[in-house]
Amino acid sequence: MAQASPIRAIVTDIEGTTSSIDFVHQTLFPYARKHLRSWLSAHGQEGEIQQLIAEVAEQEGLSALTLEQAAEVLERWIDEDKKHTPLKALQGKIWKQGYLAGALKGHVYDDTPDALRRWHGQGIALYVYSSGSVEAQKLIFGHSNFGDLTPLFSGYFDTRVGAKREISAYRSIAKQINVPADQILFLSDVGAELDAARAAGMQTIQLIRDDSAVPAPSHRRENNFVEINP
C-alpha cells in the first residue's frame, strides 16, 4: 500500500465535528428565528441586506420580496434546515448581535482547542468549511467557550465555494489554499461530504461524536480529535 502524503493543511467541518450539533440546532437556530423579524426591520433597508433579500427571492423563483415576505420565506427555510447561502449569511449577522451582546457563546468540544493548537504548532495550516456563513464561522470560534480561537485559522469557506457534497467545492478549496489535494486532511461527521472530499483527492477522517453520526465504513473513524496526529 502506498504511503499517504504528509498533511500540510486540515480543513474541518463545524457541526458534529468541532462543535455540538445540539448547540447549532437548539441554540443558534432558535435565536436567529426569534430575532429575525426585528433584525430585518432594523437593517432591511441597508444595501447589503437588500442584496441578500434579492438572493432569497431569486432562490424562490420570484422577482422581488417585501421584508414581510422575505421573513416568511426565511422562517420556513430555518424550519426546514435549508443550507441556502443568503439564509446562512443573514443568520450570521443576527448571531453576531447575540455574540456581541453576550447572549451567545460558541460551543466547541473540550478536545477541540488543544487539537487545533497542536496542529497549528506542527506548522499545519487550518481552515474551516461549513454550510454556515464565513461570518458565523468566525463568530463561533471567536466567541467560543474556550476564548478566541480564530488566530489558529488561516481561512474560512462556506457554501459560496460550493455545496458540501460536491466534489468541485473541495477542488476549489485546494486550489484557493494552494495545497495539493492529497496533502489536505478533511474532517467531518457526514459520510457524503467525506466521499466528495476524497473524490477530489483529499485525505479524510470521519468524526463520530454522538449517535446522530452515521458511520461511513470507507473512511477512517475517530470519536474525538485526540487520536488524530497528522
N, C-alpha and C positions, 0 to 999 in steps of 0.2 A: 504493500500500500504506500502510495506517495505521501511524503511528509507534508503537512499543511504549511502554508506560507506564514511567516511571522505576522502578528497583528500590529498594524500601525494606527488603526482607528477603531473605535467602538461607537456604533450607532444604537441607541436604546429607545425603546418604546417607553411610555409612562404608565398608563393604566394597566394594572396587573403585573407590571414589571418592576418599575422603581417605586410605584405608589399603589395604594389600595384602590380597587375598583369601587368599593363601597364609598370611599371619600368622594370620588367623582360623581357617582350616581345619587348618593344620599345627602351630600353637602353642596357640591358645586352646581349641579343641575337645578336643584330646587331653589338655590339662591338666585341664579340667573332668571329663572321663570318668575319668581316672586317680584323681582325688581325690574323686569323687562319693560313694562309699560311706563313706569315713572321715569326710567332712564331714557327711553325713546322720546318721551315728552320733553325732557330737558335738553337732549342732544340731537334730536331728529332733524333739525334744520342745518346742522353742520355738513359741510361739503363731503367729508369722508363718509359720514353716516348715510347721506343721501345716495352715495355711490353703492354702498353695501345694500341698501334697500332696493336699488335698481337691480342688483345681482340677485336678490331674493325674488323679485318679480320675474326676471329672466328665467330663473330656475323653475318657476311655476308656469312658464309659458305665457306670461302676461306682459303688457307694455308698461304698466306702472302700478304702484300700490300707494294708498294713503298710509299714514302712520298706523291707523287703527287696523287696516287690512294687513299690513306687514306684521303687526304684533300677533294677529290671529294665526298667520302662517308660521311665524317663528315659534309660538307656543305649541303648535301642532308638531313642528319638527323636533322640539325638545321632547315632547311626549313620545314621539316615535324613534327617538335616539338617532336622528339623521346626522350624517357626518358632513353636511353641506358646508362649504367654505365660508360663505357670508354669515351663517349662524355661528360658526366657531369664532369668527372674528368679533362679532358682537358680544358673544358670551365672554370672551377675553376682556373686553372693555368694561363690561359690568362687573366681572370678578375683580378687576383692578381697583374699582371703587371699594369693594369689600375688603381686599387685602390692605389697602392704604388706611382704611378706617379701623383696621384691627378686628373686623368681623370674621375674617377668614385667615386660616393658617394652613399652608400647603403641607399635605401629608407625604412623607417618604418612609419606606420601611427602615427599620433600625440598622440593617446591614448596608443600606444604600450609600450613606455618606462616606463610610470607611472604604468601601469598594471604589467609589469614584475617586477618592483621594489617592488610593493605592495605584489605580490605573494611571491617573494623571501623573503621579510621581514616577512611574515607569516610562514616561515620555509618550504615552498613547493619547492621541487626540480624541476627545469625547464630543459626541454630537447627540442631539435628541431628534427623533422623528415620531410625531404624534398627530392624530387627527385633530387635536386641539390646536388652536392658532399659536403661532410663534409667541405672541404676546402672553397668551395663557401659560405657555410652557415656561417662559421666563419668570412669571409670577409664582408658579407653584414651587420652583426651585429657589427663587429669590426671597420668598417669604415662607420657607419651609419650617417644620417643627425642629429642624437642626440648624437653623440660621440660613444665611445666604450661601447657596452652593453654586451660583452662576459663574463665579470665576474659574470653576473647573471645566466649563464647557467652551468648546471652540466654535460652536454654531448650532443652529436650530432649523428644523424643516417641518412644514405642515403639509396639508393636502394641496397647497398651490404647486408643489413639486409633483403631485400625482396621488392617486388613491393608494392606500397602503397594501392592497393586494395586487397591484400592477407591477410587473417586472420593470417597466420603463422608469418608475419612480426611483427604484434603487440604482438603476444605471445612471440616472440623472444625479443622484446624491454622490455616487462615486466620482462622477465627472466634476461636480462642483467642488468637492473637497480635495480633488487631485490626488487620490489614493487608489491604486489598483483594487478592483473589487475583491480579489482573493486575499487581500490584506486588511479587509474590513470585517469586523465581527458584528452581527446584528442580533440584538436581544429583544425578545417579545414573548408574550404568553399565547399568541394566536398562530396556529399552525399555517393558515393560508398566507399570512404575512411572511412567515419564515420560508415558506415554499417560494414565494416571489423573490425574496432576497437571495435565496440560494440559486434560483434560476438566473439571477443577474450576476452570479459569480461570488457572492459573499459567503463567508462562514457564518454559522448560525448556532444559537443555543436557545432552547425554549425554557421559560421560567414557569414553574408550576407552583404558584404561591398559595393557591387555595383550590377548593373543589370545583370552582367555576371554569378553571382552565382544562381544556380537552387535550389530553396528551397527543402529541404528534410523533409517532414512533420513528419516523425517518430523521428526526433531529435529536441531538444531544439534549438531555433534560436536566435541570437543576431546580432545587426548591428555594434557593437564595443565591446571592452573589458571592458568598464566602468561598465556594469551591471554584470560582471562575478566575483562573490565573492565566491570562493571555501570554 
